[in-house]
């Protein structure tokens, strides 16, 4: 009972930390991007997630990085990814790629034994590269479009399609949820979260530097990244809407400073 | 799983042309002649050349901006069309920009990319570059060269380049890290800035961003 009360307090603290941060500044024109009609909601949840992260998850991940040796962290990361090989195999099969599915299972067999419970990626050394598959990608392969961008509370960027995909991964294929011993399972889920977060730490600095607007930068990268995964790294090239002769034309003599800001892109009248 | 890879990829988005180790010695003829030959040969020798520079220079590895700008000017700039990169990212607004505004946009965008690059350069020495099969008709003037950066531990990272043939040889104008094209990723943000504050508003945002990063670094 006491433990339950403690847990309740912890959850309340986490949510409060998020809520305190969640006063996202919403730029004018939010939601006008067809890929992100729910931008106002998404920005708020993005801020909330960021608040929770800064208050709870990131400090834990930093402590983990400071205390645990790099080799051991690499081993733990490999072990968690090894657990996901069945997810890769099932989805490769569903996408009509039996050879890739066989490779995933072979990786699972080799790395779980010779690789010491997945600690070492021996299979990669003999040329079997790790796949990165999930049910969201399978749905995409089957022709389903991602639909609106959708930031999930605590879980981060997603789309409508990928949210259904995650649900399927969670309910059906992710082995960690099949572990019957609840304390063991929950400890592993927590450890996996810390492992994932720690692996993001080096990237964060770059993200902070690169993005004028972190929300947009993460969103647009996520959407491109998922599309690339659906096509296994070789998506058809999108038409470059701005690349035409008009853009090569010399600049107008009059500076365009102080032009009225248009909410909608101007029609290409000069073409 | 996917989000982890994504953010890792963003870090590596900064590894434009560089950051990729290769065990083999840089070919003796260097990069200069390569820009006149095949685009894949250019990407290969440029990657190896930049990487060799990073590996032998601890100041560069620490992300020193002045040193990094020197490297970009000397090794990378001749083979990258920053103006085209900026024009594509700015999109429609480019047509309305004066020559001075275009120069300012290109300068500030380049500065932002170099500063971003600085954050990832220290990790670069642990990577090796592998070329993927490249096929293009000799008549083609716009190609995609596909490579992957292989870390000493962990999964390889997709790293592709778009190049355009110009009178001065092949020039890189876009980079893709794990499926995320650099130009595409800035397009919405830039369009939003222009909608709110015009071209000058975008220039101002970029300049302020660079100043803020400068302040942080020192």
Interface residues (C-beta under 8 A of the other chain):
Chain A: X27 X28 X29 X33 X74 X81 X84 X124 X129 X130 X132 X134 X136 X156 X157 X196 X199 X200 X202 X203 X204 X205 X206 X207 X209 X210 X211 X212 X213 X216 X217 X220 X221 X222 X224 X225 X226 X227 X228 X229 X233 X235 X237 X238 X240 X241 X242 X243 X246 X247 X249 X250 X251 X252 X253 X254 X255 X256 X257 X258 X259 X261 X262 X263 X265 X266 X268 X270
Chain B: X1 X2 X3 X4 X5 X6 X7 X8 X9 X10 X11 X12 X13 X14 X87 X88 X91 X92 X93 X94 X95 X96 X97 X98 X99 X100 X101 X102 X112 X113 X115 X116 X118 X119 X120 X123 X144 X153 X154 X155 X156 X158 X178 X179 X180 X181 X184 X185 X186 X187 X188 X189 X191 X192 X193 X194 X195 X196 X197 X198 X199 X200 X205 X206 X209 X213
